[in-house]
Amino acid sequence: LGRSQWSADGYYQGLIDDFRIYNKALSAGEVRYLGGDR
């Protein structure tokens, strides 16, 4: 989590406050809803 799949890219230089794992691909509307755009 936070690392690119390509070795030439650097590591993510930030903080991850919260993450979730879903068993399906989310629609754009679901992502907006979960992001607080209600």
N, C-alpha and C positions, 0 to 999 in steps of 0.2 A: 504494500500500500504506500503510495507516494513516490514510487520509482518508475521511471520510464522503461518500456520494454526494449529500448535501443541503448546499447552500452555507451555510445558517445554522449548521451544526454546526462546531465548532472542530476543529483538528488533534489527532491522537493525541499526548498528552504523556507518552510513555513510551519504553521500549526494546523492540526486537524482537530476540530472541536468535537465533531460527531460524525459518525458514518453508519450506514445501514446496508445490509445485504438483503436483496430480494430474490425470489425464485423465478422472476420474469423480468422482461424489459419493461420499464415504465414508459407511459405515454408522456408527451410534452405537458399535457394538462395535469397529470399526476405529479410530475416534477415541480411544476409551478405551485400546486397546492401544498406539497410537502415543504417547499421553500418559503411558505408564508404568504404567497400571492393569492389570497382568498377573497 
